[in-house]
Structures are given as C-alpha cells and as structure tokens.
Amino acid sequence: MTRAFPQAAEAMHLAGLVAMRQGNQAVAAERMGRAAIADANSAEIQHDHAQALKAVGKLRDAIGAFKRAIRLCPDAPALYCNIANTYRQLDELDAARENYQHALELAPDVAEIHANYAACLYALGDVAGAETSCLTALKMRDDIVNALVLIGQIRLDQGRTVSASEPLRRALDLEPGHQRALTAYGDALFRLGQFAGAQHCLRQVLALDPTDAPARRTLALLNLRVGQGTEAIGALEPLLQANPEDPQLLLMMGEALSIVGRHSEAVERFGAAIGVGGGDDAVFRLAVELAEEGDTASAQSVLQNGIDRKIAAGENAALFRTARRLLFAPVPTNIAAQNDEVVRELLDDTMDEDSLEPGLEYVGADRIDPTILTRFPPVWRAALRPEGDKQLRAVGHYWEQLVSGYDVPEVSKDKVHNGGKIRIGVVSANMCENGIGRWIVGLVDAIDRDRFDVTVIRPPTGEDDITARIDEHADLVVPLPLDPLHSARVIAGLDLDVLHYVDPQADAYTMLLASWRLAPMQISGGGIAATSGLSNIDYHLIAEDWETAGGEKRFSEKLIRLPGLFVNATRPDDLGLTTTDLQRHWRLAQDRNTYLCPQPLDVLTAEFDPLIAEILRLDETAELILIAPERDSWDAAWGRRFAVNYADVAGRMRFVSVRNRSDMLSLLCAVDVVLESPAWNDAMLAFDCLGLGVPLVTLPGSAARSRRSHTCYRQISVFDCVAYHSADYVDTALTLATDKRRRSVVSQAIRSRSHILFGQKSSFDAYMQFLEKTIQPAYA
C-alpha cells in the first residue's frame, strides 16, 4: 500500500508502528517522518514520530515533533509528560519541570506523571518536593517501580536506611532485575551491616552492567569492611581508571592496598588523596597507615603538621589531636620507646582544656564524625605497655569525653525491669573464627533460656561458620549498621536489661558503643581480660583464678570473680594423622626440635624476646615457628627489632601461613613445644593445646591477661609446663623439647585429664545468678 500510495499518511503511520514493534527503530523513524509530512494535522502521528525520533537518539528533533503535537492537541497530558521526559534526557530540567506541571494541571490523578515529576525534582535538588510527589504517586498506585526506587534512594540519602529498605524490596518483588533498585538495595543492606545480602545484590547489578559505577563503588566499600583487600582492589581499578583524581577512590584504594600488605603503595595513594583534596580523612588515614607500619615518627609528623595547619587557619584540630593520642606504636623498636610522647600525653593530659582550640566549642559540627572514629586502631595494645592498666583507664576516660556530646539516647541505670525473662544483649566485633568468637559460642549456649532472653548484637564485620553457630543459639540477632550513632539508637530501642560487651577494647566501633549508656546494666569480660577504662561499664567478669589478690585496683569496673574457668569450650577432634605425617606437611625437620609461638606478633613484647633468644641459643639446632601476620609490616617490624638485638639466632625463625582452625590444630600437633607470650594469653589457645595433649609453656603474671592458661593447668592439676620466672620458662621449654620421654609423659598426663576443661558451665551458672541478684531489686 505504501508503494502504491506513498502519500497515504495512515498507511505510512501504520508501517512505522509495525517497524517499531519489530525493533527496527531507524526504519520506524523514517516512515513516521514521511507520515508526519503527509499529514501535518494529526497529533497522534506527530506524537508517534517524536517517540520514534527519541528511540534513535534524535532528542532535539523529538522535542520539535512533540511541540507540533502539543499545538495540535494542547489538552493532552501524555504529550506534556513525554516532552518533559525528553527534556530530562537532555538535562534541561527547568523545561522538564514546567511541562510536568502542565501535565499535572490536566491530569492530577495520574500516578505515573507524579512519579516522573518526582524524578525531575530530585534531579533539580528539591528532595522534599520529590519525596512528596513520590508518596502522592504511591498512594494512587503502589506498584510504580520507579517511584518505589526513588523514595528508597531519597531515604538512603537522608540516612533513613531502615525505612528505605521496604520500598526497595517491594520494587524488586515487582521487577527482580531492576538495576537501580538492586544497586540501592545493595547499598541499604551494606549500611545495615547485612553484607551477604548486599554482596548478592551488587554482584547481580555488575552482571547486568559491569560499568555501573555506584554498584562497583559500594561493592568495593563492602570488601574493605570485611577485609577482602584483593576483591576491593579489583572493584576499584576500573573506577580509578575513569576517575584517577577522585580523592575518595584514592582513599579506598589505599585501604585495600594496606589490607593486602602493599603498604608503600598504600602510603602513596593516601598521599595522592591529600594532593587532590582528600581533606582531613586522607591525612588521618596516612597517619594511621604509618603508625600501623611502626613508623611512628612519620605518623606523628603528619599529625603535627595537620594540627599546626588547622590552628593557623583557625579551624578545629580535634581529629588530629585524637589520632595523636590514640595511635600507639604497635611494635616498639626498644623498651624505652614504649614510654613515648603519645602515652605520656594520655596519662598526664587526658582531654583537658588545652585539647580544644581557642574560641571553638567542641560540639555540633566541630565534632569528629563517629564513623571516622571507628577506623582508629584498637586500644587494647595499651595493656602490653608498662603500667598498661593505667594507660587503658586513661584511654577509656579520653574516649568517654570525646563522645559525650553526640545525640545518643541515654538509658537510665535505674530503669525498672518489667518482669519476665532478663534480656541480655551480647556485643562483639569478633563473632567469627577466632578465640573470642569461640568463647561467645560457649556463652550463648550456656545461658538458660527459661530465665534469659539472648540478643546477639553484631557490629558490621564479616561472617563465617562461627557466626552462624552463634546466630543459631541466639533468640534474636541484630546486625548493626555502619553508622555508630544509628547503632546506638537501635540498641537503646531494644529495651535490654543487660549489655555484655565481650571485648570493647578490641575494636574502635564497640569501644564507641560501650562509651555510651545504652542499657541499665553494662558489663564486660570473657574476650579481653583487661579493663575497658570506661565508667559506663559497671562490672567486669573474670574466672576467680585469673587475677591475683588486689587485682581489683587494675579495673575501672567493679571486678566480679566467678568460679571455674569462665569458658564453655568444646574439645578439639583428634586429627587422625601421625606426628611424622604432620611434620612432613609443615616441612619440619625430624632431627631437630621445633618450637611454635602461635600468637599474633603484636603480643610478643620486647620482654619476651630474650626468652626466645635464650631458648634458641641453648638448643643450637632448634627452629622457632611463627604465624605469618595478615599485615606484613608486623613481620618486618617485629623481625627488625629481634634481629637488631639477637642477630645470632634470628636466622632460625620461620613464618608459616595458617588459613583456618584445622591448619592451626595440625600445626600444634606437629611441633615439639608451644610457647606462650608471658604478656598475653589467648582466650582459647590453652583449650586447643591441652585438648590435644600438646605441652603449652606459660609464665603466669599477676594480671588476668597473663593467667588464663595457668588456670587451665590448675584445673587439671598438671604443672610441668607452668614456669614461675624467666629462667624457669627457658628451662621448662628446653626440657620438654629435648627430653622426648619426659615430653611424652607430660603429654599423656595432660591428655588423660584435659576432659575436665570442656563443657564446664559452673562459671555461667554463677554468671546468671549474679545477673538475677543484681537486677531483681529493681522490681521493688
């Protein structure tokens, strides 16, 4: 028909519609154009021609066609809405807004127009107007996906993460593959600490569109939060190629490089971020990186330069002052360096008036963003220094004053318990495969559910099998969002009777939470056997034998001693392999003695070095095995210190990689003797060693952090591995390593009696009785 009658407008129009339906947009536009010329008075043809031009990317020509259609039919709201949509594509937002308003005047009850108008207002920066229009559209129809996604995004931007999740989830129910909805929902789950769900959403987005920058950025942040540095680098590289001078991307790349041990590159990236306007956060991250590497002099210089620059500009230097106070040198090169300027400043001048800049109040906008505070290194290392308890108390006092003015709910200590079960909240950032995570498994398993209700409260960290086991035992699991202020409000709203911070000193996030009063009773203990230094922690619970007489003075909290071990442990399974097989697996020579120190290098203090050196000197062919650290700076710094002072034996140390607990258990069984740092006892090391019959040499001190293994030996009445002074420690290790018969007898004695250590719940019975006794008077 079009060949026979080329001027037949209706036939050409229909031919164009057929081409559009078939997806042949170029042919459709050509046919529609011929139809529009043949019949210039048909608004329908002009409109369809405009749509065809839009489809082939000729947006400016489409605007002209829409205007011709509007002149022919000025009372059609769809025409105004469609031309407004086209103006939005051209980023001519004022013209788009004007046409949406015309459309709404003609058709105020059409939900889709309200939804499109909301998107335009959002792009113009009128967030309040966009939210109102979105809600209006959704009241008319609750299945408009774009409106659901937009209201979710608006709430995300405003920090209303929980309320953002519902519309985004609804949008994905309606359209499971909606890219923007997946991106926003993944962002919401990430902020809420639900990392597995966030990762699933974001990977879906990148499978649909590998160039989606917002999804890639959020995935990189997620990988950083859970310590997956390699994955974060892979996500960040394309973003940095496109935006090489984006300060936030440079900061993120620096953190990723730091996680995987590429510290010199990390320092370069942090420096580059400073150069392109990264601001205080870039300077702070550079200082933290240098301090974590052990280069405290450079870290202090960076911070002091920042302080001087701030003072000269009349700005608040609170962040840098705080960093200077809280960044402890992780591995001091000598004992004297332990009394450095940072520690003296904390002891002598904790948050005094000189800490505030002249003329500035330390409130409101001048405060440090609490999310930045969560990135400080953990403060527990202060316990490894001389007068460590005093230093921990000084740090705790500083933290409390630092966060005292934030808008956080304050729960009264006198709040009355409403009856029924006592509600316990257990808080830790270490609910994963490590000693503290395994201790928490025992805690939540031992608590009587007829008397107590247990809520597990988990800061945003990674998850593994131990996390799943803890969740199985809990009555309620509350993953916390990234924002600690939001988290504090969530916890306060749980209406708990008791908050048990297992290890507040081990993570800056939980240290922040523990600085506030979020429950009537707040206790600590079980993870870090040292004071938190926080006045808002009422009690610290320990096993009765962990602290010697007079230990109460080491704690800012009231010390509560419990009978037994205060550990509900499970005996490790036998490996089913011979010692020879295990030694072959770990490449251990059978003709020489092997000592293992399986603890993190940061607890191997300078006082421990001479004991290790003396053992290696007296056992001339022996080898010392150490666990390769996650940060190679620890390897370099610790090894440098040891090599400087004990070069004659430094060559007989070897680092091995341990990927999981199975690896650790097999390594324990492969060596001759396990050595424990006198400064720090791991929460579960003794239970693993003694459960396998492996001799663990320990030197108990007076503080709880050095007596946990000794308590285990007292329980089983085997003392052959317990030393009482430094010379005895060396002699005990040598005897067990060199006298095979003696070691066999000791191992058999340990193995035959170690069953006593496992499944003990007497401490937890006393724990529950203490809580009931302390809380019950509130009924009156």
Secondary structure, 3 states (H helix, E strand, C coil): CCCCCCCCHHHHHHHHHHHHHHCCHHHHHHHHHHHHHHCCCCHHHHHHHHHHHHHCCCHHHHHHHHHHHHHHCCCCHHHHHHHHHHHHHCCCHHHHHHHHHHHHHHCCCCHHHHHHHHHHHHHHCCHHHHHHHHHHHHHHCCCCHHHHHHHHHHHHHCCCHHHHHHHHHHHHHHCCCCHHHHHHHHHHHHHCCCHHHHHHHHHHHHHHCCCCHHHHHHHHHHHHHCCCHHHHHHHHHHHHHHCCCCHHHHHHHHHHHHHCCCHHHHHHHHHHHHHCCCHHHHHHHHHHHHHHCCCHHHHHHHHHHHHHHHHHHCCCCHHHHHHHHHCCCCCCCCHHHHHCHHHHHHHHCCCCHHHCCCCCCCCHHHCCCHHHHCCCCCCHHHHHCCCHHHHHHHHHHHHHHHCCCCCCCCCCCCCCCCCCCEEEEEECCCCCCCHHHHHHHHHHHHCCCCCEEEEEEECCCCCCHHHHHHHHHCCEEEECCCCHHHHHHHHHCCCCCEEEECCHHHCHHHHHHHCCCCCCEEEECCCCCCCCCCCCCCEEEEECCCCCCCHHHHCCCEEEEECCCCCCCCCCCCCCCCHHHHHHHCCCCCCCCEEEECCCHHHCCCCCHHHHHHHHHHCCCCEEEEECCCCHHHHHHHHHHHHHHCCCCHHHEEEECCCCHHHHHHHHHHCCEEECCCCCCCCCHHHHHHHCCCCEEECCCCCHHHCHHHHHHHHHCCCCCECCCHHHHHHHHHHHHHCHHHHHHHHHHHHHHHHHHCCCCHHHHHHHHHHHHHHHHHHC
